[in-house]
């Protein structure tokens, strides 16, 4: 199968924050990153999506200088990742790595601020991360969501130009997640670039102005959430059968409707995905059916993501 060509964002660039050029990373026989090329610009909020094993964490490790690339070039602000991190231009919130346990939240955040070349005031960092009320609590007494907010505080302890987040809202409740993303919008509005990997595709849809989809270490798609949805091609068709049709219709006739890519039925309600919604709906009527509550709509980002990655894996 021909490797799909990624849809590129058309946003004009005034500068380059991150540049990957034909980057490859292997772990023994496994190629985690495969010829990856991409560019990030100031002020962008970018979601990094991909199924398990797609290469998201490896890509972030390369970006942060935690691992070297086997081939290709990774540059941050025109320098190496390690130089950019040492200069205090990058803040990171990663899933891996624990927190110091026998210190208070304030002590840990104060340490992070003291180590940053361009630190923010400690109280400002605590307030931004929503952990001021638990500043006196020891880290080993925190819940999972509270630990995530402390990690966020450490990632924003100084004046960073790039903030990298790996599954940042895991363990947070709805209120904490909303507050977190409000803060991230503020960071981007100030010209910072925010790159986050997430399994919450609704977050990517609502928050990111650009979405990158990785699959098997390759960049499968690059564009706005709307462009990614359009790239998937399929549309959702749903309707209810009336009582007589629901009892009499041949299930195989519905499954044989033209252009179907997915079929689901619960009682009288039929939900389809179609590569040609017009042809599918026409065929429904051609069967002599009279669907009620007929709806035709584009795929959500989650459905588009599944469609793209499944197609690429064939």
C-alpha positions as CSV (number, residue, x, y, z in Angstrom):
1,X,0.0,0.0,0.0
2,X,1.2,3.5,-0.8
3,X,2.1,5.5,2.3
4,X,-0.6,8.3,2.8
5,X,0.6,11.8,2.2
6,X,-0.1,14.0,5.3
7,X,-2.3,17.0,4.9
8,X,-0.1,20.0,5.8
9,X,-1.2,23.0,7.8
10,X,-1.3,26.2,5.7
11,X,-0.7,28.5,8.7
12,X,2.1,31.0,7.8
13,X,5.3,30.7,9.8
14,X,7.1,33.7,11.2
15,X,9.7,31.6,12.9
16,X,10.5,28.0,13.7
17,X,10.2,26.5,17.2
18,X,10.7,22.8,16.3
19,X,12.0,21.2,13.2
20,X,12.3,17.4,12.6
21,X,14.0,16.6,9.3
22,X,13.7,12.9,8.2
23,X,14.2,11.7,11.8
24,X,14.5,7.9,12.5
25,X,14.8,6.1,15.8
26,X,15.1,2.4,16.3
27,X,14.9,0.2,19.4
28,X,16.5,-3.1,18.2
29,X,14.4,-4.4,15.4
30,X,11.6,-1.9,16.1
31,X,11.5,1.3,14.2
32,X,9.7,3.7,16.6
33,X,10.1,6.8,14.5
34,X,10.3,6.4,10.7
35,X,11.6,9.3,8.6
36,X,9.6,11.9,10.5
37,X,9.6,15.5,9.3
38,X,7.5,18.3,10.8
39,X,7.8,22.0,11.8
40,X,6.1,23.8,14.7
41,X,5.7,27.6,14.9
42,X,5.2,30.2,17.7
43,X,1.8,30.4,19.3
44,X,0.5,27.1,18.0
45,X,-1.4,24.7,20.2
46,X,-0.7,21.3,18.6
47,X,-2.2,17.9,19.5
48,X,-0.1,14.8,18.9
49,X,-2.3,11.7,18.3
50,X,-1.7,8.1,17.5
51,X,-2.6,4.6,18.6
52,X,-0.4,2.8,21.1
53,X,3.0,2.1,19.6
54,X,2.6,4.9,17.1
55,X,5.8,6.6,18.2
56,X,4.4,9.5,20.2
57,X,6.5,9.1,23.3
58,X,9.6,8.4,21.3
59,X,9.0,11.6,19.3
60,X,8.7,13.6,22.5
61,X,11.9,12.0,23.9
62,X,13.8,13.0,20.7
63,X,12.3,16.5,20.9
64,X,13.5,17.0,24.5
65,X,16.9,15.5,23.9
66,X,16.3,12.5,26.2
67,X,17.3,10.2,23.4
68,X,19.4,10.8,20.3
69,X,18.0,10.2,16.8
70,X,19.6,7.4,14.8
71,X,19.4,9.6,11.7
72,X,18.0,12.9,10.6
73,X,18.0,16.2,12.5
74,X,16.0,17.6,15.5
75,X,16.3,21.3,16.1
76,X,14.6,23.6,18.7
77,X,14.9,27.3,18.1
78,X,17.7,26.6,15.7
79,X,19.8,24.7,18.3
80,X,20.0,21.2,19.7
81,X,17.2,20.0,22.1
82,X,19.7,19.9,25.0
83,X,20.9,23.5,24.4
84,X,17.3,24.7,24.2
85,X,16.3,22.9,27.4
86,X,19.5,24.2,29.2
87,X,18.6,27.8,28.1
88,X,15.2,27.5,29.8
89,X,13.2,27.7,26.6
90,X,11.4,24.4,27.1
91,X,9.0,23.2,29.8
92,X,7.9,19.6,29.9
93,X,5.3,17.5,31.7
94,X,5.9,13.8,31.1
95,X,4.2,10.6,32.2
96,X,7.4,8.9,33.1
97,X,9.4,9.8,36.2
98,X,8.2,10.2,39.7
99,X,8.1,13.2,42.0
100,X,10.1,13.8,45.1
101,X,7.8,12.4,47.8
102,X,9.0,13.7,51.2
103,X,8.8,17.4,50.4
104,X,5.8,19.7,50.3
105,X,4.3,20.9,47.1
106,X,5.7,24.4,47.7
107,X,9.2,23.1,48.4
108,X,9.2,21.1,45.2
109,X,7.9,24.0,43.1
110,X,10.3,26.4,44.7
111,X,13.1,24.0,43.7
112,X,11.9,23.9,40.2
113,X,11.8,27.7,40.0
114,X,15.3,28.1,41.5
115,X,16.7,25.8,38.8
116,X,15.1,27.6,35.9
117,X,17.2,30.3,34.1
118,X,14.2,32.6,33.8
119,X,11.9,31.7,36.8
120,X,8.4,32.9,37.7
121,X,7.6,33.7,41.3
122,X,6.7,30.6,43.2
123,X,3.2,31.8,44.3
124,X,2.4,32.7,40.7
125,X,3.4,29.2,39.6
126,X,1.3,27.5,42.3
127,X,-1.7,29.6,41.5
128,X,-1.5,29.0,37.7
129,X,-1.4,25.3,38.3
130,X,-4.2,25.4,40.8
131,X,-2.2,23.9,43.7
132,X,-2.0,26.9,46.0
133,X,-4.4,25.2,48.5
134,X,-2.3,22.1,48.7
135,X,1.1,23.9,48.8
136,X,1.7,22.7,52.3
137,X,0.9,19.1,51.6
138,X,3.7,16.5,51.1
139,X,3.8,15.1,47.6
140,X,3.3,11.5,48.8
141,X,-0.2,12.5,50.1
142,X,-1.5,13.7,46.7
143,X,-4.1,12.1,44.5
144,X,-3.2,11.3,40.9
145,X,-4.9,14.4,39.5
146,X,-3.1,16.6,42.1
147,X,0.2,15.0,41.1
148,X,-0.5,16.0,37.5
149,X,-1.1,19.6,38.5
150,X,2.2,19.6,40.3
151,X,3.9,18.3,37.2
152,X,2.3,21.1,35.3
153,X,3.6,23.6,37.8
154,X,7.1,22.3,37.3
155,X,6.7,22.5,33.5
156,X,5.7,26.2,33.8
157,X,8.1,27.2,36.5
158,X,9.8,29.7,34.2
159,X,9.4,31.7,31.0
160,X,9.3,28.9,28.5
161,X,8.8,29.4,24.8
162,X,7.7,25.7,24.2
163,X,5.6,23.6,26.6
164,X,5.5,19.9,25.9
165,X,2.8,17.8,27.6
166,X,2.4,14.0,27.6
167,X,-1.1,13.0,28.5
168,X,-1.4,16.0,30.8
169,X,-5.0,15.6,32.1
170,X,-4.8,11.9,33.0
171,X,-6.4,11.6,36.5
172,X,-7.9,15.1,36.6
173,X,-11.6,15.6,37.1
174,X,-13.7,17.6,34.7
175,X,-13.3,20.9,36.6
176,X,-9.5,20.6,36.8
177,X,-9.3,19.7,33.1
178,X,-11.2,22.7,32.1
179,X,-9.1,25.0,34.3
180,X,-5.9,23.4,32.9
181,X,-6.8,24.0,29.3
182,X,-7.9,27.6,30.1
183,X,-4.4,28.1,31.3
184,X,-2.9,26.5,28.2
185,X,-4.9,28.9,26.0
186,X,-3.5,31.8,27.9
187,X,0.0,30.4,27.4
188,X,-0.5,30.1,23.6
189,X,-2.1,33.6,23.5
190,X,1.2,34.9,24.9
191,X,3.1,33.4,21.9
192,X,4.2,30.2,23.5
193,X,4.0,26.9,21.5
194,X,2.1,24.1,23.2
195,X,2.5,20.5,22.1
196,X,0.5,17.8,23.8
197,X,0.0,14.1,23.3
198,X,-3.3,12.8,24.4
199,X,-5.7,9.9,24.3
200,X,-8.7,12.3,24.9
201,X,-9.5,13.1,21.4
202,X,-12.3,15.4,22.4
203,X,-9.6,17.6,24.0
204,X,-7.6,17.6,20.8
205,X,-10.8,18.6,18.9
206,X,-11.7,21.4,21.3
207,X,-8.3,22.7,22.1
208,X,-5.8,22.2,19.3
209,X,-5.5,24.6,16.3
210,X,-3.4,21.9,14.7
211,X,-3.5,18.1,14.9
212,X,-0.6,15.7,14.1
213,X,-1.5,12.0,13.6
214,X,1.3,9.5,13.9
215,X,1.0,5.9,12.9
216,X,3.9,3.4,13.0
217,X,6.4,6.2,13.5
218,X,5.2,8.2,10.4
219,X,3.3,11.4,10.1
220,X,-0.1,10.3,8.7
221,X,-1.9,13.6,8.8
222,X,-1.1,17.2,9.7
223,X,-3.9,19.9,9.8
224,X,-6.7,21.4,11.7
225,X,-9.2,19.1,13.4
226,X,-11.7,20.0,10.6
227,X,-9.2,19.0,7.9
228,X,-8.4,15.7,9.6
229,X,-12.1,14.9,9.8
230,X,-12.5,15.8,6.1
231,X,-9.5,13.7,5.2
232,X,-11.2,10.6,6.6
233,X,-13.8,11.0,3.9
234,X,-16.6,9.0,5.5
235,X,-19.8,10.5,6.9
236,X,-22.3,9.4,9.6
237,X,-25.8,8.4,8.6
238,X,-28.3,7.6,11.2
239,X,-32.1,7.0,11.2
240,X,-34.9,5.1,12.9
241,X,-37.0,2.5,11.2
242,X,-40.8,2.6,11.7
243,X,-42.4,-0.3,13.5
244,X,-43.3,-2.3,10.4
245,X,-39.8,-1.8,8.7
246,X,-38.0,-2.6,12.0
247,X,-39.7,-6.0,12.1
248,X,-39.6,-6.8,8.4
249,X,-36.3,-5.5,7.1
250,X,-33.7,-8.0,6.1
251,X,-30.5,-7.3,8.2
252,X,-28.3,-8.4,5.3
253,X,-30.0,-5.9,3.0
254,X,-28.9,-3.1,5.3
255,X,-25.4,-4.4,5.6
256,X,-25.2,-4.5,1.8
257,X,-26.0,-0.9,1.4
258,X,-23.5,0.8,-0.9
259,X,-20.4,2.6,0.3
260,X,-20.7,1.4,3.9
261,X,-17.6,1.5,6.1
262,X,-19.3,0.7,9.4
263,X,-22.7,-0.7,10.4
264,X,-24.5,-0.7,13.8
265,X,-28.1,-1.4,14.7
266,X,-29.8,-1.2,18.1
267,X,-33.5,-2.1,17.8
268,X,-35.1,0.3,15.4
269,X,-32.1,2.7,15.3
270,X,-29.5,2.3,12.6
271,X,-26.1,4.0,12.6
272,X,-23.8,3.8,9.6
273,X,-20.6,5.2,8.3
274,X,-20.5,5.8,4.5
275,X,-17.9,6.8,2.0
276,X,-20.8,8.1,-0.2
277,X,-23.6,9.2,2.1
278,X,-25.8,10.3,-0.9
279,X,-25.6,6.8,-2.5
280,X,-26.3,5.1,0.9
281,X,-29.4,7.2,1.7
282,X,-30.7,6.8,-1.9
283,X,-30.3,3.0,-1.5
284,X,-32.2,3.0,1.8
285,X,-35.2,4.6,0.1
286,X,-34.8,2.2,-2.9
287,X,-35.4,-0.7,-0.5
288,X,-38.8,0.7,0.2
289,X,-37.9,2.0,3.6
290,X,-39.1,5.3,5.0
291,X,-36.4,6.3,7.6
292,X,-37.4,8.6,10.4
293,X,-35.1,11.1,12.1
294,X,-32.6,10.8,9.2
295,X,-29.3,12.6,10.0
296,X,-26.2,12.9,7.9
297,X,-23.1,14.4,9.5
298,X,-19.3,14.5,9.3
299,X,-17.3,12.2,11.5
300,X,-16.1,13.3,14.8
301,X,-12.3,13.5,15.3
302,X,-12.2,10.2,17.2
303,X,-14.0,8.4,14.4
304,X,-11.9,10.1,11.7
305,X,-8.7,9.1,13.7
306,X,-9.8,5.5,13.8
307,X,-10.7,5.5,10.1
308,X,-7.3,7.0,9.1
309,X,-5.2,4.7,11.2
310,X,-7.1,1.6,10.2
311,X,-6.8,2.5,6.5
312,X,-3.0,3.1,6.9
313,X,-2.6,-0.2,8.7
314,X,-4.1,-2.2,5.8
